[in-house]
Amino acid sequence: MSYLASFRIVFLVTLAFTLAASCGAESVEKPRCEQTVGKRLSLNAFELFEAAEVCALEEKRFQTNLLLLTGQVRAMTDMTVFQPANDDDKDRMGELYGLIYAVYGGLGFDEPYAAKSESDELFRTLLANPIELEASYNPGWSYKSNARMDLYDGVASDQLAVRLWNVQHLAKLLQIPAYFEAHQAMNNITRGQGAIDVNSPVVDEMGRLRAVMSEASEGVEKGPAPIATVAAYEFYFEPTEEDGFRQVASGLNGPEEAQYNLYKSEDDVRTSWVASLLSAEDLGAILADIDFETETLGAMAIGKRSNLSGNIYVTNFDYNSEFGSYSMDIAIGMLPEGCEAEGTEGHPFALSVTSGGEITSSLGRGSNNFPDRCPVP
């Protein structure tokens, strides 16, 4: 049984018990969908997505979309603020990411957006009642002690703004009759379809429908993406003492070709490509703070990249004493869709320090991009 299936079974049993215990006789009279909608501001993302399924089964499409969008805001906020405490918790948070990616990342049913009165009510509800962070709130995993609770509301507000930016544009399109009709027809064709034969008549019909939607949507602008008020990644990626490493430098002026190196002495650093990237003063300050008897400097450069925000974070740098090996990972900020400003072209690099022994094998490394906030014009 997949983790999705097993999770759903456990959740449904737990949810039924919890709601019955908390609501008493009222739970007998109220449909489960309405009951969970009333509790939505205090539910975590796992619970919200499962509740959205309950509402969908009851054919309550407005409530389904409300719970789905609330769940997306809750999920993205929790994954930003609540960093997993250990590997098991990383797996649990990874399940949530997988749920969004594979199942719950869409915008829900079309009909509530196509009806202006319903879409307006949905947006008003989302804006008027943001998610809550109660003292007993549990995102679904244990998290590190450095969680920035003071920034939670700001991160949630930023996440909601992004969701509304996307869904309000969709609503404008679906409220155009020709667009809605073609959109529904396209959904009927693609629903449950695997690979489509390029010679199939369906291909021509899909092309016709796309042309209809393109013509109908002409002049409907999405507008610039909202600018985040909280630089969430600045604290999300900030290492703690529990992590066992510290980031000491980063920039976009790295070498043209990718480089991955470890250094166990000051002389090795001063004669390396790393020294050419920093001023003498900055390099001296970094080296003065490293005890090469017990610590190792890791340097990672990934070559040329574009659409960069300029923010680069080391997310992991550790030593495996069993194999005498090191591993290092970095996250590179990219500008998301809709920013008015253009991203920068450059050669990202990062330097980090960790405790470790002799270097007996090459540096294991990884890099990934993250959607940074749009810069303020």
C-alpha positions as CSV (number, residue, x, y, z in Angstrom):
1,M,0.0,0.0,0.0
2,S,1.3,3.5,-0.9
3,Y,1.9,6.1,1.7
4,L,-0.9,8.1,0.1
5,A,-3.4,5.3,0.6
6,S,-2.2,4.4,4.1
7,F,-2.2,8.0,5.1
8,R,-5.8,8.5,3.9
9,I,-7.1,5.5,5.9
10,V,-5.4,6.6,9.1
11,F,-6.5,10.2,8.6
12,L,-10.2,9.3,8.0
13,V,-10.3,7.2,11.2
14,T,-8.5,9.9,13.2
15,L,-10.6,12.8,11.8
16,A,-13.9,11.0,12.4
17,F,-12.9,10.3,16.1
18,T,-11.6,13.8,16.7
19,L,-14.6,15.6,15.3
20,A,-17.0,13.4,17.1
21,A,-15.2,14.0,20.4
22,S,-14.9,17.7,20.0
23,C,-18.4,18.4,18.6
24,G,-20.6,15.9,20.4
25,A,-24.1,15.6,19.2
26,E,-23.6,18.4,16.7
27,S,-21.4,16.1,14.6
28,V,-24.4,13.8,14.0
29,E,-26.4,16.7,12.5
30,K,-23.7,18.4,10.5
31,P,-22.4,17.0,7.2
32,R,-18.7,16.2,7.5
33,C,-17.8,18.7,4.8
34,E,-19.4,21.6,6.6
35,Q,-17.9,20.5,9.9
36,T,-14.4,20.5,8.6
37,V,-14.9,23.9,6.8
38,G,-15.8,25.3,10.2
39,K,-12.5,24.1,11.6
40,R,-10.3,24.9,8.6
41,L,-8.3,27.7,10.1
42,S,-6.7,25.4,12.7
43,L,-6.2,22.3,10.6
44,N,-2.8,21.4,9.2
45,A,-2.3,20.8,5.4
46,F,-2.7,17.0,5.6
47,E,-6.0,17.5,7.3
48,L,-7.1,20.2,4.9
49,F,-6.4,18.2,1.8
50,E,-8.2,15.2,3.2
51,A,-11.2,17.4,4.1
52,A,-11.2,18.8,0.6
53,E,-11.7,15.2,-0.7
54,V,-14.6,14.7,1.7
55,C,-16.2,17.9,0.3
56,A,-15.6,16.8,-3.2
57,L,-17.3,13.4,-2.6
58,E,-20.3,15.4,-1.2
59,E,-20.2,17.4,-4.4
60,K,-19.7,20.7,-2.6
61,R,-17.4,22.4,-5.0
62,F,-17.1,25.8,-3.4
63,Q,-16.1,24.3,-0.1
64,T,-13.7,21.9,-1.9
65,N,-11.9,24.8,-3.5
66,L,-11.8,26.8,-0.2
67,L,-10.2,23.9,1.6
68,L,-7.8,23.1,-1.2
69,L,-6.5,26.7,-1.4
70,T,-6.3,27.0,2.4
71,G,-4.3,23.7,2.4
72,Q,-1.9,25.0,-0.2
73,V,-1.2,28.2,1.8
74,R,-0.9,26.2,5.0
75,A,1.5,23.6,3.4
76,M,3.8,26.1,1.8
77,T,3.9,28.2,5.0
78,D,4.6,25.2,7.2
79,M,7.3,23.9,4.9
80,T,9.0,27.3,5.0
81,V,8.8,27.9,8.8
82,F,9.0,24.5,10.3
83,Q,12.3,22.9,9.3
84,P,12.2,19.1,10.1
85,A,14.1,18.0,13.2
86,N,15.5,14.8,11.8
87,D,15.5,12.4,8.8
88,D,12.1,10.9,9.7
89,D,10.6,14.3,9.9
90,K,12.2,15.2,6.6
91,D,10.4,12.2,5.1
92,R,7.1,13.3,6.6
93,M,7.5,16.8,5.2
94,G,8.5,15.2,1.9
95,E,5.2,13.4,1.9
96,L,3.4,16.7,2.1
97,Y,5.5,18.1,-0.8
98,G,4.6,14.9,-2.8
99,L,0.9,15.4,-2.1
100,I,1.0,18.9,-3.4
101,Y,3.1,17.9,-6.5
102,A,1.1,14.9,-7.4
103,V,-2.5,15.4,-6.1
104,Y,-3.4,18.7,-4.5
105,G,-1.4,21.4,-6.3
106,G,-4.2,22.4,-8.7
107,L,-6.9,25.1,-8.2
108,G,-9.9,22.8,-7.8
109,F,-13.2,22.8,-9.6
110,D,-13.8,25.3,-12.4
111,E,-17.5,26.1,-11.6
112,P,-17.0,28.2,-8.5
113,Y,-14.6,30.4,-10.4
114,A,-16.8,30.7,-13.5
115,A,-19.6,32.1,-11.3
116,K,-18.6,35.6,-10.4
117,S,-20.7,35.7,-7.2
118,E,-19.1,32.5,-6.0
119,S,-15.5,33.4,-6.9
120,D,-15.9,36.8,-5.2
121,E,-17.2,35.1,-2.1
122,L,-14.3,32.6,-2.2
123,F,-11.7,35.4,-2.4
124,R,-13.4,37.4,0.3
125,T,-13.4,34.4,2.6
126,L,-9.7,33.6,2.0
127,L,-8.7,37.2,2.6
128,A,-10.9,37.8,5.6
129,N,-10.0,34.6,7.5
130,P,-6.2,33.8,7.3
131,I,-4.9,30.6,8.8
132,E,-4.2,30.6,12.5
133,L,-1.2,29.5,14.5
134,E,-2.4,28.1,17.8
135,A,0.0,27.3,20.6
136,S,-0.8,23.6,20.2
137,Y,-0.6,23.6,16.4
138,N,1.2,20.6,14.8
139,P,2.2,20.7,11.1
140,G,2.5,16.9,11.0
141,W,6.2,16.6,11.9
142,S,8.7,17.6,14.6
143,Y,10.7,20.7,13.8
144,K,13.9,22.5,14.8
145,S,14.0,24.9,17.7
146,N,14.8,27.9,15.5
147,A,11.3,28.0,13.9
148,R,10.4,31.7,13.4
149,M,6.9,31.8,14.8
150,D,6.9,35.6,14.7
151,L,7.2,35.5,10.9
152,Y,4.5,32.8,10.4
153,D,1.6,35.2,9.6
154,G,3.7,37.2,7.2
155,V,4.8,34.1,5.3
156,A,1.2,32.9,5.2
157,S,0.1,36.3,3.8
158,D,2.7,36.1,1.1
159,Q,1.7,32.6,0.1
160,L,-2.0,33.6,0.0
161,A,-1.1,36.5,-2.3
162,V,0.6,34.2,-4.8
163,R,-2.4,31.8,-4.7
164,L,-4.9,34.6,-5.3
165,W,-2.8,36.1,-8.1
166,N,-3.0,32.8,-9.9
167,V,-6.6,31.9,-9.2
168,Q,-8.1,35.4,-9.7
169,H,-6.6,35.4,-13.2
170,L,-8.2,31.9,-13.9
171,A,-11.5,33.2,-12.6
172,K,-11.5,36.1,-15.0
173,L,-10.9,33.7,-17.9
174,L,-13.5,31.2,-16.8
175,Q,-16.1,33.9,-16.6
176,I,-15.8,34.4,-20.3
177,P,-18.4,32.0,-21.8
178,A,-16.4,31.1,-24.9
179,Y,-13.3,30.4,-22.8
180,F,-15.2,28.4,-20.3
181,E,-16.8,26.2,-22.9
182,A,-13.5,25.5,-24.7
183,H,-11.7,24.9,-21.4
184,Q,-14.3,22.3,-20.3
185,A,-14.1,20.6,-23.7
186,M,-10.4,20.5,-23.4
187,N,-10.6,18.9,-20.0
188,N,-13.1,16.3,-21.3
189,I,-10.6,15.3,-24.0
190,T,-7.5,15.2,-21.8
191,R,-9.1,13.6,-18.7
192,G,-7.7,10.2,-18.2
193,Q,-5.7,10.3,-21.5
194,G,-2.3,8.8,-21.9
195,A,-0.2,9.6,-24.9
196,I,-2.2,10.9,-27.8
197,D,-1.3,9.8,-31.3
198,V,-0.2,12.8,-33.3
199,N,-2.3,11.6,-36.3
200,S,-5.5,11.4,-34.2
201,P,-8.4,13.7,-35.0
202,V,-8.2,14.7,-31.3
203,V,-5.1,16.6,-31.9
204,D,-6.8,18.9,-34.4
205,E,-9.7,19.4,-32.0
206,M,-7.3,20.3,-29.2
207,G,-5.6,22.9,-31.5
208,R,-9.0,24.4,-32.3
209,L,-9.9,24.7,-28.6
210,R,-6.6,26.3,-27.8
211,A,-7.2,28.9,-30.5
212,V,-10.7,29.6,-29.1
213,M,-9.3,30.1,-25.6
214,S,-6.4,32.3,-26.9
215,E,-8.8,34.5,-28.8
216,A,-11.3,34.7,-25.9
217,S,-8.6,35.6,-23.4
218,E,-7.1,38.3,-25.4
219,G,-6.7,41.5,-23.3
220,V,-7.1,39.7,-20.0
221,E,-3.8,40.5,-18.2
222,K,-2.5,38.6,-15.3
223,G,-0.5,41.5,-13.9
224,P,2.8,41.4,-12.1
225,A,3.4,38.8,-9.4
226,P,2.9,40.0,-5.8
227,I,6.1,41.1,-4.0
228,A,6.7,39.0,-0.8
229,T,6.9,41.0,2.4
230,V,8.9,38.4,4.2
231,A,12.3,37.1,2.9
232,A,11.3,33.6,4.1
233,Y,14.4,31.8,2.7
234,E,16.8,34.1,4.7
235,F,15.7,32.4,7.9
236,Y,14.6,29.0,6.4
237,F,18.2,28.3,5.2
238,E,20.0,29.8,8.1
239,P,22.0,27.0,9.7
240,T,21.7,26.2,13.4
241,E,24.1,24.7,15.8
242,E,22.2,21.4,15.3
243,D,23.2,21.5,11.6
244,G,27.0,21.5,12.4
245,F,28.1,23.8,9.6
246,R,28.2,27.5,8.8
247,Q,28.1,29.4,5.5
248,V,30.9,32.0,5.2
249,A,30.6,33.4,1.7
250,S,28.6,33.3,-1.5
251,G,28.3,35.3,-4.8
252,L,27.7,35.3,-8.5
253,N,31.3,35.9,-9.6
254,G,32.4,32.3,-9.4
255,P,34.5,30.5,-12.0
256,E,33.1,29.9,-15.4
257,E,33.3,26.1,-15.1
258,A,31.8,24.1,-12.2
259,Q,34.3,23.5,-9.3
260,Y,33.9,21.4,-6.1
261,N,36.8,21.4,-3.6
262,L,37.7,20.8,0.0
263,Y,40.5,22.5,1.9
264,K,42.3,21.5,5.1
265,S,44.9,24.4,5.2
266,E,45.1,28.1,4.8
267,D,47.8,27.8,2.2
268,D,45.7,25.5,0.0
269,V,42.9,28.1,0.1
270,R,45.1,31.1,-0.8
271,T,46.5,29.3,-3.8
272,S,43.1,28.2,-5.1
273,W,40.4,29.7,-7.3
274,V,38.6,30.6,-4.1
275,A,41.1,33.4,-3.3
276,S,40.5,35.1,-6.6
277,L,36.8,35.6,-5.8
278,L,37.2,37.6,-2.5
279,S,39.0,40.7,-1.4
280,A,42.2,40.2,0.6
281,E,40.4,41.6,3.7
282,D,37.3,39.3,3.3
283,L,39.5,36.2,2.6
284,G,41.7,37.0,5.6
285,A,38.7,37.3,7.9
286,I,37.2,34.0,6.8
287,L,40.5,32.1,7.2
288,A,41.1,33.6,10.6
289,D,37.8,32.1,11.8
290,I,38.6,28.5,10.6
291,D,40.5,26.0,12.8
292,F,41.9,23.8,10.1
293,E,43.0,21.3,12.8
294,T,39.4,20.3,13.3
295,E,37.5,22.0,10.5
296,T,37.3,21.8,6.7
297,L,36.4,24.5,4.2
298,G,34.1,23.4,1.3
299,A,33.8,25.4,-1.9
300,M,31.2,24.8,-4.5
301,A,30.6,26.6,-7.8
302,I,28.1,25.5,-10.5
303,G,29.0,27.4,-13.6
304,K,26.9,29.9,-15.5
305,R,23.2,30.4,-14.6
306,S,20.6,33.0,-15.6
307,N,17.4,34.5,-14.0
308,L,19.2,34.6,-10.6
309,S,17.9,36.5,-7.6
310,G,21.4,36.7,-6.1
311,N,20.6,34.7,-3.0
312,I,22.6,31.5,-2.5
313,Y,22.4,29.3,0.5
314,V,24.3,26.2,1.7
315,T,21.7,23.8,2.9
316,N,23.9,21.0,4.0
317,F,27.6,20.4,4.6
318,D,28.7,17.4,6.6
319,Y,31.4,14.7,7.1
320,N,30.8,11.0,7.1
321,S,33.5,9.5,9.4
322,E,32.8,5.9,8.2
323,F,33.7,6.7,4.6
324,G,35.9,9.7,5.2
325,S,33.7,11.7,2.8
326,Y,32.0,15.0,2.7
327,S,28.7,16.1,1.2
328,M,27.6,19.6,0.4
329,D,24.3,21.0,-1.0
330,I,23.4,24.5,-2.1
331,A,20.1,26.3,-3.0
332,I,20.1,29.0,-5.7
333,G,17.5,31.7,-5.8
334,M,15.6,32.2,-9.0
335,L,13.1,34.9,-9.8
336,P,9.6,33.4,-10.1
337,E,7.1,34.0,-12.9
338,G,5.6,37.5,-13.1
339,C,8.4,39.6,-11.5
340,E,8.7,43.0,-13.1
341,A,12.5,43.0,-12.6
342,E,14.7,40.7,-14.6
343,G,16.9,38.1,-13.1
344,T,20.7,38.4,-13.1
345,E,23.1,36.2,-15.1
346,G,26.1,35.0,-13.2
347,H,28.2,32.1,-11.8
348,P,27.0,31.1,-8.4
349,F,29.4,29.9,-5.7
350,A,29.2,29.3,-2.0
351,L,31.8,28.5,0.8
352,S,31.0,26.6,4.0
353,V,32.8,25.3,7.0
354,T,32.1,22.1,8.9
355,S,34.0,19.8,11.4
356,G,35.6,16.7,9.9
357,G,38.6,14.5,9.5
358,E,40.9,13.5,6.6
359,I,39.7,13.8,3.1
360,T,39.8,10.3,1.6
361,S,37.2,10.7,-1.2
362,S,35.7,13.4,-3.4
363,L,33.1,15.9,-2.3
364,G,29.5,14.7,-2.8
365,R,27.4,17.6,-3.9
366,G,24.0,18.7,-5.0
367,S,22.3,21.9,-6.0
368,N,18.7,23.0,-6.5
369,N,16.8,26.1,-7.4
370,F,14.2,27.8,-5.2
371,P,11.7,30.5,-6.2
372,D,12.9,33.6,-4.4
373,R,10.8,36.7,-3.9
374,C,10.5,39.3,-6.6
375,P,12.7,42.3,-5.9
376,V,11.1,45.6,-4.9
377,P,11.1,48.0,-7.9
